Amino acid sequence: MEIISFKFENSSFEIHVRFSATGFKQDDRDIKSHVRELSISILKAATGLRYFLKGNTYIKYEEDNSVYCSFDLD
């Protein structure tokens, strides 16, 4: 998996990741869960705090095996 971009502002977090061909074969629920855990890890490393993230947007781009997710901090 490769992180294409991420953005953290006030109470929201956005991330765009590209999966390998084999990793992208998971169902959407598993992909969302994986990206949420990755996002929590990034935020914890950056701020030292553990956040609870509520999913807001999920867009799957099959042409390049990428996923865009946005979360609200809960």
Residue frames relative to the residue before (quaternion, step in Angstrom):
aa qw qx qy qz dx dy dz
M 1.0000 0.0000 0.0000 0.0000 0.00 0.00 0.00
E 0.1386 -0.7811 0.6076 0.0396 3.55 -1.06 0.85
I 0.3234 -0.7232 0.5734 0.2085 3.59 -0.87 0.92
I 0.2740 -0.7700 0.5599 0.1363 3.55 -0.66 1.15
S 0.7721 -0.1916 0.1393 0.5897 3.58 0.95 -0.89
F 0.0198 0.7630 -0.6444 -0.0463 3.50 -1.32 0.35
K 0.0985 -0.7864 0.6098 0.0029 3.52 -1.19 0.66
F 0.0720 -0.7856 0.6145 0.0037 3.57 -0.92 0.95
E 0.1292 0.7798 -0.5998 0.1244 3.56 -0.68 1.11
N 0.8624 -0.0810 0.0204 0.4992 3.54 -0.91 1.03
S 0.8137 -0.2251 0.1850 0.5030 3.60 -0.25 -1.20
S 0.6873 0.4321 -0.3080 0.4961 3.60 1.09 0.54
F 0.1511 -0.7644 0.6245 0.0546 3.52 -1.25 0.60
E 0.0841 -0.7843 0.6142 0.0232 3.57 -0.95 0.93
I 0.0181 0.7955 -0.6047 0.0336 3.56 -1.02 0.79
H 0.1010 -0.7567 0.6444 0.0429 3.54 -1.12 0.79
V 0.0191 0.8184 -0.5702 0.0680 3.58 -0.58 1.17
R 0.2590 -0.7341 0.6062 0.1627 3.52 -1.22 0.63
F 0.2611 -0.7700 0.5696 0.1205 3.54 -0.89 1.02
S 0.5214 -0.5601 0.5158 0.3852 3.53 -1.26 0.34
A 0.6876 -0.4864 0.3318 0.4249 3.58 -1.20 0.34
T 0.6948 0.4663 -0.2918 0.4633 3.61 0.95 -0.76
G 0.6619 0.5221 -0.3088 0.4404 3.60 1.02 -0.74
F 0.6554 0.5362 -0.3056 0.4354 3.57 1.13 -0.57
K 0.5612 0.6254 -0.3804 0.3864 3.59 1.23 -0.13
Q 0.4521 0.6752 -0.4526 0.3673 3.61 1.28 0.05
D 0.5289 -0.5952 0.4654 0.3865 3.58 -1.19 0.29
D 0.7057 -0.5026 0.3014 0.3981 3.56 -1.23 0.51
R 0.6262 0.5462 -0.3461 0.4357 3.61 0.97 -0.78
D 0.6735 0.4862 -0.2928 0.4735 3.59 0.95 -0.86
I 0.6288 0.5248 -0.3325 0.4675 3.59 1.01 -0.77
K 0.6511 0.5148 -0.3161 0.4594 3.61 0.89 -0.91
S 0.6582 0.5117 -0.3053 0.4601 3.56 0.93 -0.91
H 0.6579 0.5138 -0.3030 0.4597 3.57 0.93 -0.90
V 0.6767 0.4797 -0.2888 0.4781 3.59 0.91 -0.91
R 0.6173 0.5348 -0.3466 0.4613 3.61 1.04 -0.72
E 0.6717 0.4890 -0.3008 0.4682 3.62 0.89 -0.88
L 0.6194 0.5267 -0.3314 0.4786 3.58 1.05 -0.76
S 0.6578 0.5178 -0.2998 0.4575 3.58 0.94 -0.90
I 0.6373 0.5147 -0.3225 0.4742 3.58 0.98 -0.83
S 0.6496 0.5209 -0.3131 0.4568 3.60 0.99 -0.83
I 0.6435 0.5150 -0.3165 0.4696 3.58 0.97 -0.84
L 0.6815 0.4861 -0.2920 0.4625 3.58 0.86 -0.94
K 0.6431 0.5159 -0.3273 0.4616 3.59 1.00 -0.78
A 0.6558 0.5033 -0.3072 0.4714 3.60 0.98 -0.82
A 0.7049 0.4774 -0.2648 0.4528 3.58 0.98 -0.85
T 0.8159 0.2656 -0.1100 0.5016 3.59 0.95 -0.85
G 0.4403 -0.6891 0.4623 0.3430 3.57 1.20 -0.46
L 0.6632 0.4811 -0.2953 0.4914 3.57 1.28 -0.07
R 0.3482 -0.7011 0.5748 0.2383 3.56 -1.21 0.51
Y 0.1661 -0.8023 0.5707 0.0553 3.55 -0.75 1.09
F 0.3030 -0.6736 0.6323 0.2336 3.51 -1.30 0.44
L 0.1590 -0.8181 0.5508 0.0444 3.56 -0.69 1.11
K 0.2016 -0.7505 0.6215 0.0991 3.52 -0.96 0.97
G 0.4472 -0.7185 0.4694 0.2519 3.57 -0.64 1.16
N 0.1621 -0.7933 0.5845 0.0527 3.51 -0.97 0.92
T 0.8089 0.0030 0.0561 0.5853 3.59 0.74 -1.09
Y 0.0050 0.7692 -0.6389 0.0143 3.55 -1.09 0.78
I 0.0709 0.7836 -0.6105 0.0901 3.57 -0.60 1.16
K 0.1764 -0.7882 0.5869 0.0560 3.55 -0.75 1.10
Y 0.1414 -0.7847 0.6016 0.0481 3.58 -0.76 1.11
E 0.2443 -0.8190 0.5049 0.1211 3.56 -0.07 1.29
E 0.6012 0.6004 -0.3660 0.3797 3.63 1.05 -0.64
D 0.8080 0.1572 -0.1161 0.5559 3.63 1.09 -0.51
N 0.4927 -0.6972 0.4031 0.3296 3.59 1.26 0.47
S 0.5129 0.6374 -0.4334 0.3780 3.58 0.93 0.82
V 0.2071 -0.7496 0.6210 0.0974 3.49 -1.35 0.47
Y 0.1577 -0.7453 0.6413 0.0919 3.54 -1.08 0.84
C 0.0199 0.7883 -0.6138 0.0375 3.58 -0.85 0.97
S 0.0691 -0.7484 0.6534 0.0907 3.52 -1.20 0.56
F 0.1407 -0.7915 0.5940 0.0303 3.51 -1.13 0.79
D 0.2931 -0.6836 0.6304 0.2221 3.51 -1.29 0.49
L 0.4247 -0.6694 0.5360 0.2901 3.56 -1.01 0.76
D 0.2011 -0.7992 0.5621 0.0697 3.51 -0.82 1.05
